[in-house]
């Protein structure tokens, strides 16, 4: 007689018996012992009687047990052993879990997004993963990682006094998990529950001078720099072009258009992955023509002194500023030339959109951004020349006539 839910629920091991079987139909039966109630299926395969374990009651109800029995019967009709099929499924699940470790998903995410990052961003993510994340999370199946697993990694870093690094590590983990969600390797991002778990970081602007008198003194110091000529030219060009330090040191001669008096940097070399045009003031053109006599036959405008096939070191400008007596942590650093220009140009009354566009900051939505490399180009040409003249006036100690938005 077939089983019912009520009969299964009420079934107990009879006195004196260690094992009891309650038959259902089609070889399905309920095995009862001191430990609990277990679903089993008796079947024949290859001329031998075998037993398939289906699961425990009440986790698996009667309806589910019968469905499992029917699925096994279908396999038998195809001459497939249900037990072997079960083992194969477990093996595949194990292999999938092994393949979908945090490290494997992270490496896939890293390579997938490499195309949209500048080299320094890619290498930064690569180093943080290798040094601060993968040693603890890398071998774990990504779907098994809990919020505290990630938090413990970040807290290790935070306790060492590196709050900003801890925040960046958490952000990288979140991006990897979100990629895992999108590629169906994990159901959700566990880091979403860690908001506020780390100490807040205090944003500090990069060291920059914004007082016109101090900027004038900096320009005079740069003029008197006695390092190598290539480095001197890189230092002299820095305040005139608003480029990020990485963009300046990796500047290639093929980007320089003397006829149009501009630098055109392809999108793949820019932080925001957008083509960027830098109008050149007369002063900037003169500096580039000066250094061209030394490096014009090579790839880079400012090559490494040790290996001309590579760009100048990323620390060269900061080291040069330090040689001039500037504290690059608190007074003025290589990136600070951009901050100086942004602050003073806005104070001098220039249209903020012209300034932001020249700084290659992202403006508006992605669609607009894809076509704005030449936005306000004529106005920016005028602004860049006026800015260069203004800097020279500060350097020479002349009476500097304020420049206003009406002039651009």
MARTI-56208 format. One record per residue (C-alpha): x, y, z; residue in one letter. Coordinates in steps of 0.001 Angstrom, whole numbers, plus 500000, padded with zeros to 6 digits. Each point is the difference from the previous one (the first is absolute). Layout:
residues N
XYZa/...
end
This chain:
residues 408
500000500000500000x/501353503415498986x/501161502377502725x/498275503201501050x/501384503107501654x/498032499241503168x/501283496423500166x/503601501107499485x/499723502686502687x/498525497566502542x/502396497135499202x/502263498890502854x/502540497266500462x/498174497020501456x/501219498589503311x/502886497596499660x/500777500968496402x/503178501825498992x/498875500662496437x/496570500203498414x/498981500526496351x/496732501536498785x/499411499286496307x/498401502518497661x/500003498972496336x/502407499470497114x/502811498937502328x/499761503132502190x/499983499437503754x/500576501813503281x/502761498610502204x/499548500662503733x/502707499537502607x/501053501639503255x/501597502886498112x/496957501000497941x/498018499339496843x/501714499562496629x/498691499679496447x/501437497154497937x/499358498626496529x/500589496320499188x/500738499302496347x/501895497588497741x/502799500988497649x/502371497728498098x/498333496963501478x/500713501128503572x/497720501395502699x/501018503506501128x/498774502700502379x/499833503741499358x/500012502417502952x/497525502804499341x/500080501959503245x/498525500376503454x/496480500626501244x/498622502597500758x/502504501989497885x/498695498067497019x/496257499445500036x/498164497130498320x/499299501952496807x/503681500904499498x/501090496441500738x/497641498671497332x/501297502593497513x/503549498817500716x/498868496386499472x/498414500895496647x/503154501831498887x/502080496938500885x/497635497776497999x/500474502232496953x/503756499629500295x/499650496210500196x/497997500006496774x/502990501724498386x/502290497339501472x/501515502450502451x/500732498966503581x/498320502563502334x/502782499618502574x/502672500706497394x/498019502983498735x/499786501294503572x/503765499640500470x/500649501748496683x/497759502896501023x/501845500330503313x/503341499975498203x/498864502718497602x/498728502067502904x/503328499553501778x/501958500947496892x/497807503045499440x/500496501124503601x/503736499463499617x/500039501965496738x/497916502848501422x/502350500985502794x/500295503653500907x/503409500045498304x/498755498595496696x/497112502481499866x/502287502869501072x/502531499211497257x/497218499836497436x/498634503349501223x/503469501533499871x/500631498983496398x/496446500809498892x/500274503602501187x/503667500545499154x/499083501701496746x/498243502894501758x/502798500744502486x/503290501788499597x/503029497810500761x/500537501422503495x/496398499234501021x/500255496442498694x/503291499378501787x/498621501559503197x/497052497600500029x/502318497111499123x/502358500744502902x/497218500521502556x/498389496722499008x/503266498068500177x/501230501542503237x/496928500790502077x/497064497875498779x/500878496715498298x/502145498548502816x/496842499886502160x/497067499770497565x/501546498694496796x/499508496249500512x/496453500263501382x/496995499215497769x/498580503443499284x/496439498956500881x/501120498923503492x/501609503298500993x/498098501882502721x/500085503719500909x/502234499375503022x/502571498178497840x/500490503172497976x/499802502271503029x/502726498063501820x/502340500557497039x/499286503734500016x/500343500305503782x/503473498438499844x/501024502895497757x/498147502653501980x/501628498922503281x/503396500659498430x/498975503617499502x/499149499760496295x/496355501094499997x/499995501190496382x/501551496738498790x/497378498027501955x/497275501991498261x/501546499310496585x/500309496296500735x/496328499877500992x/499092501771496778x/501991497521497901x/498293497073501760x/496622501559499313x/500794500384496299x/501104496371499781x/496815498801501708x/497819502162497738x/501759498499496995x/499360496571501537x/496294500829500267x/499897501173496375x/501733496809498821x/497755497722502127x/502730498763502374x/498551501494503180x/496513501144500972x/500834503322501645x/502787502331501100x/500677499374503718x/501852503306500352x/496725501908499652x/499383499207503681x/503321501549501068x/499052503637499508x/501370501978502935x/502056497062501301x/503324501698499280x/501288503214501511x/499235502988497746x/502951501352498054x/500849503668499927x/500440501215496437x/503116502081499646x/500667502068496907x/503365499476498386x/502534502571501098x/499775503119497839x/500797503687500163x/497120502414499446x/501431503298501198x/501150501989496930x/503183501194501756x/500940496432500918x/499224498835496464x/502300502728498685x/502772498793502297x/499433496425498763x/500269501123496377x/503306501760500792x/501290496890501763x/499085497858496987x/501781502457497696x/503150499567502084x/499852496194500192x/503453498519499273x/499164496359499332x/500198498249496628x/498615501968497062x/497236497457499277x/498769500069503587x/500270503799500085x/497789500217496891x/497449497586501521x/499913502108503160x/499650503228498008x/497183498593497858x/497982498684502964x/498290503282501026x/499062500864496410x/498108496880498898x/497853498694502946x/500904496373499214x/499974497333502652x/503549498948500965x/499559496610498314x/498733501631496801x/502929502421499956x/502765497468500561x/498515497598497416x/499475502746497420x/501016498767496528x/501282502132497161x/497283498686497703x/497455501769502230x/501623503394499459x/498737502116497077x/502208503075499682x/498092501301496975x/496714500082501919x/501799500897503249x/498335497247501954x/500450496591501569x/497434497339499093x/500022497032502385x/498044496902498852x/497267498723502292x/501889496842501017x/502717502120501624x/497606502103502081x/498657499210503463x/496405500595498907x/500534498123496730x/499053503030497910x/502070501672497296x/501480503217501354x/501249503136498260x/502459502307501741x/500403503390498295x/503600501171500333x/500912503537500980x/503070501521498317x/502017499257503140x/499068496292499904x/500885499750496298x/503414501537500686x/500730497466502765x/498990497063497803x/502128501206497083x/502901500408502409x/499810496409501238x/499273498676496504x/503653500519499101x/500921497394502611x/497141497481499934x/498179500643496721x/501369496864498344x/498553497752502691x/496507499000501080x/499623502026503174x/500300503748500457x/501448499387503465x/501735496606499944x/501741498262502857x/503645500948500366x/500873496328500515x/497851498513497242x/498868502365497189x/497429497439498844x/498096500551503238x/498373503166501356x/501407502109502793x/499539498604503521x/496707500794501711x/501854501639502903x/502270502247497939x/497936503193500228x/499320499564503720x/503681499338500685x/500878503106497979x/497560502101502021x/501549498638503184x/503442501015498732x/498577503498499592x/499040499927503678x/496288499167499750x/498288497509502305x/497979497956497508x/497732498674502756x/498929503366501387x/501121502808497670x/499986499099496322x/500243496741498051x/500057498984496340x/496219499593499925x/499678503338501766x/500514501961496768x/496491498937498997x/498565501155503318x/501829503306499754x/498577500625496524x/496487498964501010x/499928502219503093x/501540503119498494x/498190499840496665x/496665499784501785x/501007502868502302x/501041502021496966x/496505499664498570x/500383497394497259x/497003497916499045x/500103496887502180x/499014497793497031x/503080501134498080x/502205499187502969x/498437496577500648x/500200499097496321x/503681500944499887x/500665497931503118x/498400497031498166x/497490499499502769x/496946498010499035x/497137502321499109x/496385498867499660x/498890496528498966x/502026497375498148x/498454500763496620x/500810503678500234x/503453499176501343x/500844497917496959x/499775503063497763x/501285502832502183x/503767499789499390x/499793503142497851x/497389501747502131x/500730503702500634x/503224499573498012x/500243503593498769x/499250501358503470x/502562497618501520x/502675501132497530x/499538503583501144x/499880498958503657x/503215497972499780x/501942502895498470x/498678502445502570x/500846497557502778x/503569499611498707x/500405503776499810x/498587500316503512x/502490497443501348x/502887501786498294x/498861503270501545x/500008498405503460x/503433498525499333x/501495503294498816x/498463501977502831x/498291502338497581x/496736501770500697x/497504497339499081x/496825501251498371x/497012497841501066x/498556497921497184x/496233499605499833x/497479497727498359x/499113502775497539x/503379499472498327x/499144496417499142x/
end
